[in-house]
Amino acid sequence: MSFLEKSVVIKKPVEEVFEAATDFSKSPEMMDAVVDVEILSEGPVKEGYKFKETREIRGRKASSVIEVTDFEQNKHYSVRSVQNGLDLRYHYNFVETTEGTRVEFKGELFTEGLRNKLAQPLIKRIIKKEDENHLEDMKKHIETSVS
């Protein structure tokens, strides 16, 4: 049930790209809508790692707890946020290429309840508007930051 798919090539080695992408404390620097991140887990990022992300959407702040549901260093990771009958899952794959690292992204949305099912097209449009360009923003951030 993928509703958003993107890919981008970042002109940096896969280890550097993966490390930057999974440093969730830096999300406010990479994504315009994210205004704050609170790390809820100790230690390195792995399956089960959690953080609280606060976004400003249409002038209102909304927070959600995000959990890493799949993780393989320098290869791929997935995150999931569940709240108010909305189950949002983002999947990232990292592939080393001759130009750098290709990051492939897929977003999925699952809904519970009649109201959410009926509102799903609108919810998808709002999420697309918020996250459609986040890979390009990540690319810009990683390519311009000093290693």
C-alpha positions as a LaTeX table, in Angstrom:
\begin{tabular}{lrrr}
\hline
Residue & $x$ (\AA) & $y$ (\AA) & $z$ (\AA) \\
\hline
Met1 & 0.00 & 0.00 & 0.00 \\
Ser2 & 2.78 & 2.39 & $-0.98$ \\
Phe3 & 1.64 & 5.94 & $-1.69$ \\
Leu4 & 4.97 & 7.74 & $-1.91$ \\
Glu5 & 8.14 & 6.51 & $-3.60$ \\
Lys6 & 11.30 & 8.48 & $-4.33$ \\
Ser7 & 14.99 & 7.94 & $-4.85$ \\
Val8 & 18.02 & 10.20 & $-4.92$ \\
Val9 & 21.76 & 9.81 & $-5.43$ \\
Ile10 & 23.91 & 11.48 & $-2.78$ \\
Lys11 & 27.53 & 12.08 & $-3.75$ \\
Lys12 & 28.97 & 10.60 & $-0.56$ \\
Pro13 & 29.98 & 7.08 & 0.55 \\
Val14 & 27.20 & 4.81 & 1.81 \\
Glu15 & 28.60 & 4.74 & 5.38 \\
Glu16 & 28.45 & 8.54 & 5.62 \\
Val17 & 24.98 & 8.78 & 4.07 \\
Phe18 & 23.55 & 6.03 & 6.28 \\
Glu19 & 25.06 & 7.53 & 9.43 \\
Ala20 & 23.61 & 10.97 & 8.63 \\
Ala21 & 20.21 & 9.53 & 7.70 \\
Thr22 & 19.95 & 7.61 & 10.97 \\
Asp23 & 21.10 & 10.49 & 13.18 \\
Phe24 & 17.50 & 11.38 & 13.99 \\
Ser25 & 18.57 & 14.21 & 16.33 \\
Lys26 & 19.59 & 16.10 & 13.16 \\
Ser27 & 16.15 & 15.83 & 11.51 \\
Pro28 & 15.29 & 19.50 & 12.24 \\
Glu29 & 18.38 & 20.51 & 10.23 \\
Met30 & 17.37 & 18.32 & 7.30 \\
Met31 & 13.58 & 18.67 & 7.16 \\
Asp32 & 11.72 & 21.97 & 7.26 \\
Ala33 & 8.60 & 20.63 & 8.99 \\
Val34 & 10.50 & 18.97 & 11.86 \\
Val35 & 10.99 & 21.43 & 14.71 \\
Asp36 & 12.17 & 19.12 & 17.50 \\
Val37 & 13.38 & 15.57 & 18.17 \\
Glu38 & 13.62 & 13.90 & 21.56 \\
Ile39 & 15.60 & 10.66 & 21.64 \\
Leu40 & 13.77 & 8.07 & 23.77 \\
Ser41 & 16.23 & 5.15 & 23.48 \\
Glu42 & 19.78 & 4.71 & 24.68 \\
Gly43 & 22.66 & 3.45 & 22.62 \\
Pro44 & 23.08 & 3.13 & 18.90 \\
Val45 & 20.17 & 3.03 & 16.45 \\
Lys46 & 18.81 & $-0.51$ & 16.04 \\
Glu47 & 15.49 & $-2.31$ & 15.78 \\
Gly48 & 13.26 & $-1.07$ & 18.62 \\
Tyr49 & 15.01 & 2.34 & 18.87 \\
Lys50 & 12.47 & 5.14 & 19.53 \\
Phe51 & 12.37 & 8.90 & 19.24 \\
Lys52 & 9.69 & 11.57 & 19.51 \\
Glu53 & 9.44 & 13.89 & 16.52 \\
Thr54 & 7.57 & 17.21 & 16.62 \\
Arg55 & 6.49 & 18.81 & 13.36 \\
Glu56 & 4.78 & 22.04 & 12.56 \\
Ile57 & 2.02 & 21.33 & 10.06 \\
Arg58 & $-0.25$ & 24.09 & 8.88 \\
Gly59 & 0.81 & 26.26 & 11.81 \\
Arg60 & 0.11 & 23.58 & 14.43 \\
Lys61 & 2.61 & 21.42 & 16.29 \\
Ala62 & 2.08 & 17.66 & 16.26 \\
Ser63 & 4.28 & 15.07 & 17.95 \\
Ser64 & 4.55 & 11.37 & 17.34 \\
Val65 & 6.69 & 8.55 & 18.65 \\
Ile66 & 8.61 & 6.86 & 15.86 \\
Glu67 & 10.10 & 3.38 & 16.21 \\
Val68 & 12.78 & 1.76 & 14.09 \\
Thr69 & 11.19 & $-1.52$ & 12.97 \\
Asp70 & 13.94 & $-2.87$ & 10.72 \\
Phe71 & 17.65 & $-2.04$ & 10.65 \\
Glu72 & 20.74 & $-3.31$ & 8.85 \\
Gln73 & 23.78 & $-1.01$ & 9.08 \\
Asn74 & 24.61 & 0.74 & 5.78 \\
Lys75 & 21.88 & $-1.25$ & 3.95 \\
His76 & 18.36 & $-0.33$ & 5.04 \\
Tyr77 & 16.07 & 0.75 & 7.83 \\
Ser78 & 12.36 & 1.23 & 8.39 \\
Val79 & 10.46 & 3.42 & 10.83 \\
Arg80 & 6.86 & 3.33 & 11.99 \\
Ser81 & 4.54 & 5.77 & 13.71 \\
Val82 & 1.10 & 4.75 & 14.95 \\
Gln83 & $-1.40$ & 7.19 & 16.39 \\
Asn84 & $-5.09$ & 8.00 & 16.17 \\
Gly85 & $-5.76$ & 5.07 & 13.84 \\
Leu86 & $-3.01$ & 6.06 & 11.40 \\
Asp87 & $-0.11$ & 3.66 & 10.84 \\
Leu88 & 2.64 & 5.36 & 8.83 \\
Arg89 & 5.66 & 3.32 & 7.71 \\
Tyr90 & 8.74 & 4.64 & 5.91 \\
His91 & 11.32 & 2.33 & 4.34 \\
Tyr92 & 14.81 & 3.38 & 3.22 \\
Asn93 & 17.33 & 1.36 & 1.18 \\
Phe94 & 20.94 & 2.45 & 0.62 \\
Val95 & 22.82 & 1.25 & $-2.46$ \\
Glu96 & 26.44 & 2.13 & $-3.18$ \\
Thr97 & 26.91 & 3.31 & $-6.79$ \\
Thr98 & 29.78 & 4.75 & $-8.80$ \\
Glu99 & 28.27 & 8.23 & $-8.28$ \\
Gly100 & 27.83 & 7.85 & $-4.53$ \\
Thr101 & 24.88 & 6.37 & $-2.65$ \\
Arg102 & 21.39 & 5.86 & $-4.03$ \\
Val103 & 18.74 & 6.21 & $-1.35$ \\
Glu104 & 15.43 & 4.57 & $-2.19$ \\
Phe105 & 12.38 & 5.54 & $-0.15$ \\
Lys106 & 8.90 & 4.08 & 0.09 \\
Gly107 & 6.08 & 5.39 & 2.30 \\
Glu108 & 3.05 & 3.34 & 3.32 \\
Leu109 & $-0.10$ & 4.40 & 5.15 \\
Phe110 & $-2.58$ & 2.06 & 6.82 \\
Thr111 & $-5.74$ & 3.35 & 8.50 \\
Glu112 & $-8.15$ & 2.05 & 11.13 \\
Gly113 & $-11.70$ & 3.21 & 11.56 \\
Leu114 & $-14.26$ & 4.47 & 9.08 \\
Arg115 & $-13.38$ & 8.15 & 9.51 \\
Asn116 & $-9.69$ & 7.55 & 8.76 \\
Lys117 & $-10.51$ & 5.28 & 5.81 \\
Leu118 & $-12.73$ & 7.98 & 4.32 \\
Ala119 & $-10.12$ & 10.67 & 4.99 \\
Gln120 & $-7.22$ & 8.57 & 3.67 \\
Pro121 & $-6.88$ & 10.41 & 0.31 \\
Leu122 & $-6.69$ & 13.76 & 2.14 \\
Ile123 & $-4.26$ & 12.37 & 4.75 \\
Lys124 & $-2.02$ & 11.02 & 1.97 \\
Arg125 & $-2.01$ & 14.42 & 0.22 \\
Ile126 & $-1.03$ & 16.19 & 3.46 \\
Ile127 & 1.78 & 13.70 & 4.17 \\
Lys128 & 3.01 & 13.90 & 0.56 \\
Lys129 & 3.14 & 17.68 & 0.78 \\
Glu130 & 5.13 & 17.47 & 4.03 \\
Asp131 & 7.57 & 14.70 & 3.04 \\
Glu132 & 7.67 & 14.63 & $-0.75$ \\
Asn133 & 11.01 & 16.45 & $-0.94$ \\
His134 & 12.68 & 15.12 & 2.21 \\
Leu135 & 15.21 & 13.03 & 0.24 \\
Glu136 & 16.29 & 16.10 & $-1.73$ \\
Asp137 & 16.63 & 18.00 & 1.56 \\
Met138 & 18.68 & 15.13 & 3.01 \\
Lys139 & 20.89 & 15.12 & $-0.10$ \\
Lys140 & 21.53 & 18.85 & 0.17 \\
His141 & 22.32 & 18.60 & 3.88 \\
Ile142 & 24.68 & 15.63 & 3.55 \\
Glu143 & 26.49 & 16.88 & 0.44 \\
Thr144 & 27.10 & 20.33 & 1.92 \\
Ser145 & 28.08 & 19.29 & 5.46 \\
Val146 & 31.72 & 18.86 & 6.34 \\
Ser147 & 32.75 & 15.23 & 6.98 \\
\hline
\end{tabular}
